[in-house]
Amino acid sequence: IICYERGRFCNFSINGKLLAQMEVNDSTRAILLSSDGQNLVTGGDNGVVEVWQACDFKQLYIYPGCDAGIRAMDLTLITGMASGSIVAFNIDFNRWHYEHQNRY
């Protein structure tokens, strides 16, 4: 997965084949890939944390907006905000993985 131009994402295979691409309406400042590589989490100047399916960039969840832009994220989904505050989000990657498996 490659992020460029502050909100454009591409997913390539190991052989360089383009698998998926997307553009978000935010200046992305922080990205995080789950440890199993299934989910991508993004945050940016709008203060919104979004969770995507990594293989095809299907949006899985949007957290309510924060009062400042997001500058950093951790796997436990603790975000550092532009205002200096810290916000912790509750995220269960297993829930989305389980729901996705049951749909297809």
For each residue, the residues with C-beta under 8 A, 3 or more apart:
1: 9 10 11 12 31 33 40 54
2: 9 10 11 12
3: 7 8 9 28 31
4: 8 10
5: 8
6: 27 28 44
7: 3 23 24 25 26 27 28 44
8: 3 4 5 21 22 23
9: 1 2 3 21 22 23 24 40 42 57
10: 1 2 4 18 20 21
11: 1 2 18 19 20 21 54 55 56 57
12: 1 2 16 17 18 19
13: 16 17 19
14:
15:
16: 12 13
17: 12 13
18: 10 11 12 21
19: 11 12 13 55 56
20: 10 11 55 56 57
21: 8 9 10 11 18 57
22: 8 9 52 57
23: 7 8 9
24: 7 9 28 42 44 50
25: 7 46
26: 7 42 44 45 46 48
27: 6 7 44 45 46 69
28: 3 6 7 24 31 42 43 44
29: 43 44 45 69 70 71 72
30: 42 43 44 70 71 72 73 79
31: 1 3 28 40 41 42 43 73
32: 40 41 42 73 74 75 77
33: 1 37 39 40 41 54
34: 37 38 39 40 41 54 75 93
35: 75
36: 39 93 97
37: 33 34 54
38: 34 53 54 55 93 96 97
39: 33 34 36 51 52 53 54 60 93 96 97
40: 1 9 31 32 33 34 51 52 53 54 57
41: 31 32 33 34 49 50 51 52 73 77 91
42: 9 24 26 28 30 31 32 49 50 52
43: 28 29 30 31 47 48 49 50 70 73 79
44: 6 7 24 26 27 28 29 30 47 48 69 70
45: 26 27 29 69 70 82
46: 25 26 27 65 69
47: 43 44 65 66 67 68 69 70 81
48: 26 43 44 62 63 65 66 70
49: 41 42 43 62 63 66 70 73 77 79 89
50: 24 41 42 43 59 61 62 63
51: 39 40 41 59 60 61 62 63 91 96
52: 22 39 40 41 42 57 58 59 60
53: 38 39 40 56 57 58 59 60 96 100
54: 1 11 33 34 37 38 39 40 57
55: 11 19 20 38
56: 11 19 20 53
57: 9 11 20 21 22 40 52 53 54
58: 52 53
59: 50 51 52 53 62
60: 39 51 52 53 96
61: 50 51 96
62: 48 49 50 51 59
63: 48 49 50 51 89
64:
65: 46 47 48
66: 47 48 49 70 79 81 87
67: 47 81 83 85
68: 47 81 82 83 85
69: 27 29 44 45 46 47 81 82
70: 29 30 43 44 45 47 48 49 66 73 79 80 81 82
71: 29 30 79 80 81 82
72: 29 30 79 80
73: 30 31 32 41 43 49 70 77 78 79 80
74: 32 77 78 79
75: 32 34 35
76: 88
77: 32 41 49 73 74 88 89 90 91
78: 73 74 86 87 88 89
79: 30 43 49 66 70 71 72 73 74 86 87 88 89
80: 70 71 72 73 86
81: 47 66 67 68 69 70 71 84 85 86 87
82: 45 68 69 70 71
83: 67 68
84: 81
85: 67 68 81
86: 78 79 80 81
87: 66 78 79 81
88: 76 77 78 79
89: 49 63 77 78 79
90: 77
91: 41 51 77
92: 95 96
93: 34 36 38 39 96 97
94: 97 98
95: 92 98 99
96: 38 39 51 53 60 61 92 93 99 100
97: 36 38 39 93 94 100 101
98: 94 95 101 102
99: 95 96 102 103
100: 53 96 97 103 104
101: 97 98 104
102: 98 99
103: 99 100
104: 100 101
